[in-house]
């Protein structure tokens, strides 16, 4: 029988994570994922249960809340030996308004704020959430490379990018991960998955269960969808999100299929 710690990915530098992770986007207020999660203590219990089950990769972002998902993750997992990933370059000002800012000063400030929110001396993975159309991706990645050089972050990741973006970023600094939408029903990113796999870059698909909120798509059968992603490529780290301990345990059980 397969166990969660038998399906792993190792980042450059030797940090190994279980490829069944957890996405924290839903641990925010409603509507529109704005504000703090209503059941704060219940959310902390959920996160700690995930860690107890062997989940050791947790994905968050500054824009979730904003900042409240980072805070609940930091509070719940303080002192735990887990891999924490977050994102910057976006500020969420209201349920309907998001501001993209990939400038050096903004990113470095957001790294510092994430360190406080996540209660860490170093962030395992800091991802550029979206490419700023007004700032060259080289500038944004160079800023994160500064934070990596001085030890504030261990790895740099990208989100919502195309291959050309990744290639330009790789010309500036090592890139540890790509996070784009990809699932059993939406396979357009397959070539990028394979490109990343060939270079030892993690691919972290968001929307792993389908149900694109912009298209009102139907959800996929969870266990089959997650299993397909785990089997699709060895660099895929899946990050299903849930607010239910029962659903969390069901998601984790997919590795035993």
C-alpha positions as CSV (number, residue, x, y, z in Angstrom):
1,X,0.0,0.0,0.0
2,X,1.3,3.4,-0.9
3,X,1.8,5.9,1.9
4,X,1.9,9.7,1.7
5,X,5.6,9.8,2.4
6,X,6.3,7.5,-0.5
7,X,5.1,10.1,-3.1
8,X,7.6,12.9,-2.8
9,X,9.4,15.7,-4.6
10,X,12.8,17.0,-3.7
11,X,13.6,20.6,-4.2
12,X,17.1,21.8,-5.1
13,X,19.1,21.9,-1.9
14,X,17.6,18.7,-0.6
15,X,14.2,19.6,1.0
16,X,11.8,16.8,0.3
17,X,8.0,17.2,0.5
18,X,5.1,14.9,0.1
19,X,3.3,15.5,-3.2
20,X,-0.1,15.6,-1.6
21,X,-0.1,19.1,-0.1
22,X,-2.7,21.6,1.1
23,X,-3.9,24.8,-0.4
24,X,-5.0,27.5,2.0
25,X,-7.0,29.8,-0.2
26,X,-10.3,28.6,1.3
27,X,-9.1,29.6,4.8
28,X,-10.4,33.1,4.3
29,X,-13.6,35.0,4.8
30,X,-16.6,35.0,2.6
31,X,-17.8,36.2,0.2
32,X,-15.0,36.5,-2.3
33,X,-12.4,35.0,0.0
34,X,-12.0,38.4,1.7
35,X,-11.1,38.7,5.4
36,X,-10.2,36.2,8.1
37,X,-11.6,32.7,8.2
38,X,-14.7,32.7,10.4
39,X,-13.8,29.6,12.4
40,X,-10.2,30.5,13.2
41,X,-9.6,27.8,15.8
42,X,-11.3,25.2,13.6
43,X,-9.0,26.3,10.8
44,X,-5.9,25.8,13.0
45,X,-7.2,22.4,14.0
46,X,-7.6,21.5,10.3
47,X,-4.1,22.6,9.4
48,X,-2.6,20.7,12.4
49,X,-4.5,17.6,11.4
50,X,-3.1,17.8,7.9
51,X,0.4,17.9,9.3
52,X,-0.3,15.0,11.6
53,X,-1.5,13.0,8.5
54,X,1.8,13.6,6.8
55,X,1.0,16.7,4.7
56,X,4.1,18.8,4.8
57,X,3.6,21.2,1.9
58,X,1.3,24.1,2.6
59,X,0.5,26.7,-0.1
60,X,-0.8,30.2,0.7
61,X,-0.6,33.7,-0.7
62,X,-0.6,37.3,0.5
63,X,-3.8,38.0,-1.6
64,X,-5.8,35.4,0.3
65,X,-7.6,37.5,2.8
66,X,-5.4,39.6,2.2
67,X,-2.7,38.2,4.5
68,X,-5.1,36.3,6.7
69,X,-4.4,32.9,5.2
70,X,-0.7,33.4,5.8
71,X,-1.5,34.3,9.4
72,X,-3.6,31.3,10.2
73,X,-1.0,29.0,8.5
74,X,1.7,30.6,10.5
75,X,-0.2,30.4,13.8
76,X,-1.3,26.8,13.3
77,X,2.0,25.4,12.1
78,X,4.4,27.5,14.2
79,X,7.3,25.2,15.3
80,X,6.3,22.4,12.9
81,X,8.8,21.0,10.4
82,X,6.7,21.7,7.3
83,X,7.4,23.5,4.0
84,X,5.5,26.8,3.7
85,X,4.9,28.4,0.4
86,X,3.3,31.8,-0.2
87,X,3.0,34.3,-3.0
88,X,3.4,38.1,-3.5
89,X,3.1,40.7,-6.1
90,X,-0.6,41.1,-5.6
91,X,-2.6,43.0,-3.1
92,X,-6.2,42.2,-2.6
93,X,-8.0,45.4,-1.6
94,X,-11.6,44.1,-1.7
95,X,-13.5,41.1,-2.8
96,X,-13.5,42.5,-6.4
97,X,-10.3,44.6,-6.6
98,X,-6.8,43.2,-6.9
99,X,-3.7,45.2,-7.6
100,X,-0.7,43.6,-9.4
101,X,2.6,45.1,-8.3
102,X,5.8,43.2,-9.2
103,X,8.2,46.1,-8.4
104,X,11.3,45.4,-6.3
105,X,10.3,47.5,-3.3
106,X,6.9,46.0,-3.1
107,X,8.1,42.4,-3.4
108,X,10.8,42.9,-0.7
109,X,8.3,44.5,1.6
110,X,5.9,41.7,1.1
111,X,8.6,39.1,1.8
112,X,9.3,40.8,5.1
113,X,5.6,40.9,6.0
114,X,5.2,37.2,5.0
115,X,8.0,36.3,7.4
116,X,6.0,37.9,10.2
117,X,2.7,36.4,9.1
118,X,4.1,32.9,8.7
119,X,6.2,33.1,11.8
120,X,9.3,32.0,10.0
121,X,12.9,33.2,9.8
122,X,13.0,32.0,6.2
123,X,10.2,31.3,3.8
124,X,10.6,28.0,2.0
125,X,9.1,29.1,-1.3
126,X,8.0,32.6,-2.3
127,X,6.2,32.8,-5.6
128,X,5.5,35.7,-7.9
129,X,1.7,35.4,-8.0
130,X,1.2,37.1,-11.3
131,X,3.5,38.9,-13.8
132,X,3.1,42.6,-13.6
133,X,2.5,43.9,-17.1
134,X,4.3,47.2,-16.2
135,X,7.4,45.5,-14.7
136,X,9.7,43.2,-16.6
137,X,9.7,39.7,-15.1
138,X,13.5,40.0,-14.8
139,X,13.1,42.9,-12.4
140,X,10.6,41.0,-10.2
141,X,12.7,37.8,-10.1
142,X,15.9,39.8,-9.4
143,X,14.1,41.2,-6.3
144,X,13.3,37.8,-5.1
145,X,16.8,36.7,-5.8
146,X,18.0,39.4,-3.4
147,X,15.7,38.0,-0.7
148,X,17.1,34.5,-1.5
149,X,20.7,35.7,-1.3
150,X,20.2,37.2,2.1
151,X,18.4,34.2,3.4
152,X,14.8,35.5,3.7
153,X,13.5,33.0,1.2
154,X,14.9,29.6,0.2
155,X,13.3,29.2,-3.2
156,X,11.7,31.3,-5.9
157,X,8.5,30.3,-7.7
158,X,6.3,31.7,-10.4
159,X,2.5,31.6,-10.9
160,X,0.2,32.2,-13.8
161,X,3.1,32.2,-16.4
162,X,3.7,31.0,-19.9
163,X,6.9,29.2,-21.1
164,X,8.5,32.4,-22.3
165,X,8.1,34.0,-18.8
166,X,9.7,30.9,-17.2
167,X,12.6,31.0,-19.7
168,X,13.2,34.7,-19.0
169,X,13.1,34.1,-15.3
170,X,15.5,31.3,-15.5
171,X,18.0,33.7,-17.1
172,X,18.0,35.7,-13.8
173,X,17.8,33.1,-11.0
174,X,17.0,29.4,-10.4
175,X,13.2,28.8,-10.4
176,X,11.9,26.1,-8.1
177,X,8.3,25.9,-9.0
178,X,5.5,26.9,-11.4
179,X,1.9,27.2,-10.3
180,X,-0.7,27.4,-13.1
181,X,-4.2,26.0,-13.5
182,X,-4.1,22.4,-14.6
183,X,-6.4,19.4,-13.9
184,X,-8.0,16.3,-15.5
185,X,-10.4,18.5,-17.5
186,X,-8.1,21.3,-18.3
187,X,-4.8,20.0,-19.7
188,X,-3.5,22.9,-21.8
189,X,-0.5,23.3,-19.5
190,X,0.8,19.8,-20.2
191,X,3.8,20.9,-22.2
192,X,4.8,23.3,-19.4
193,X,4.4,20.5,-16.9
194,X,6.8,18.3,-18.9
195,X,9.3,21.2,-19.5
196,X,9.4,21.8,-15.7
197,X,9.8,18.1,-15.0
198,X,12.7,17.8,-17.3
199,X,14.5,20.6,-15.3
200,X,13.6,19.5,-11.8
201,X,11.1,22.3,-11.3
202,X,8.0,21.5,-9.3
203,X,4.6,22.1,-10.9
204,X,1.8,23.0,-8.5
205,X,-1.5,22.9,-10.2
206,X,-4.3,25.1,-8.8
207,X,-7.9,24.2,-9.5
208,X,-7.0,20.5,-9.2
209,X,-10.6,19.5,-8.9
210,X,-11.9,21.6,-11.7
211,X,-14.9,23.8,-11.1
212,X,-13.4,26.9,-12.7
213,X,-15.3,29.8,-11.0
214,X,-15.0,31.9,-14.1
215,X,-16.7,29.2,-16.2
216,X,-18.9,27.6,-13.7
217,X,-17.5,24.2,-14.6
218,X,-18.6,21.0,-12.8
219,X,-16.3,19.6,-10.2
220,X,-14.3,16.5,-11.0
221,X,-14.5,13.3,-8.8
222,X,-12.0,14.3,-6.2
223,X,-10.0,11.2,-5.6
224,X,-9.8,10.3,-9.3
225,X,-8.8,13.9,-10.2
226,X,-6.0,14.0,-7.5
227,X,-4.8,10.6,-8.4
228,X,-4.5,11.5,-12.1
229,X,-2.4,14.6,-11.2
230,X,-0.1,12.5,-9.0
231,X,0.4,10.0,-11.8
232,X,0.7,12.6,-14.6
233,X,4.3,13.7,-13.7
234,X,6.7,13.2,-10.8
235,X,7.1,16.9,-10.3
236,X,3.4,17.6,-9.6
237,X,2.6,18.7,-6.1
238,X,-1.2,18.8,-5.6
239,X,-2.7,21.3,-3.2
240,X,-6.4,20.6,-2.7
241,X,-8.0,23.0,-0.3
242,X,-10.8,22.2,2.2
243,X,-12.3,23.5,5.4
244,X,-13.5,20.0,6.5
245,X,-11.4,17.5,8.4
246,X,-13.4,14.7,6.8
247,X,-12.6,16.0,3.3
248,X,-9.0,16.5,4.2
249,X,-8.7,12.9,5.3
250,X,-10.5,11.7,2.1
251,X,-8.0,13.7,0.0
252,X,-5.0,12.3,1.8
253,X,-6.3,8.8,1.3
254,X,-5.9,9.2,-2.5
255,X,-2.3,8.1,-2.2
256,X,-3.4,4.7,-1.2
257,X,-5.4,4.1,-4.4
